[in-house]
Amino acid sequence: LAIGKYNYAELVTDSSLAFISPNGEYWFGTDNIGRDFWCQVWYASQTSIKLALLCSVGECVLGVAIGLVWGYVRQLDRLITEIYNIFNTVPQIIYMTLIALMIGQSFWIMCVSIIFTHWLVMARNVRNLVFMYRDREYNLASRTLGTPITRILTKNLLPYLLSVIILRLAMSIPGTIGLESMLSYLGLGLDINTPSLGILLRNARSYFLDYPYLLIFPAIIVSLITITFYLVGNAFSDAADPRNHV
């Protein structure tokens, strides 16, 4: 979490510089202990984006693997459906609260817990698409010729799923950042010493009425990240869809 040769822990603290409004020297102003809020926002953005990328890739890999098996192997459909229903019935906030209280709060604990609870949507989308394509003529021919299931899944089915996977992956990144922001705001997210957008939003709630810039700037960054990844995900999804290249 370093910018140049400095890191978050080395940000200058000077109480005489507390609550300076945004100006030419301090673009985002300063916080309650005089730290440059511009630096804090960008340190926090690095942490939140890193968390979102790791969680999105992890849930993508897990969700796609489970979704392919779920949709293709009919004998496992009922079992995995029941597992999905059990996970999906309980609100995610309950899982995250229990994990935070029973295991702890850290970057990697939160990363693993989000992956553990977020694979559901990806797996369901992949499963539904596999149901659509598994009995197409070319797949029936492959099974008749004795083609291994792994090859059918990776060569015949996976290319048709890429657009949905990419779109879901791109949407998961801002979703994870939003979830981290909400959990940190409630005190259930990352450790308070770890810079993140959620921690900044949580810290700003005590000063928002008098110093609104402490909440406005992190909120703007969260919004920009969400919109950007949504637009990029749509573009890559269209580019990866084989039906657009026929």
Secondary structure as UniProt FT lines:
FT   STRAND          2..3
FT   TURN            4..5
FT   STRAND          6..7
FT   HELIX           8..10
FT   HELIX           15..17
FT   TURN            18..19
FT   TURN            27..28
FT   TURN            32..33
FT   HELIX           37..72
FT   HELIX           74..76
FT   HELIX           77..89
FT   HELIX           92..102
FT   HELIX           107..133
FT   TURN            134..135
FT   HELIX           137..144
FT   TURN            145..146
FT   HELIX           149..151
FT   HELIX           152..157
FT   HELIX           158..185
FT   TURN            186..187
FT   TURN            192..193
FT   HELIX           197..204
FT   TURN            205..210
FT   HELIX           213..240
FT   HELIX           242..245
//
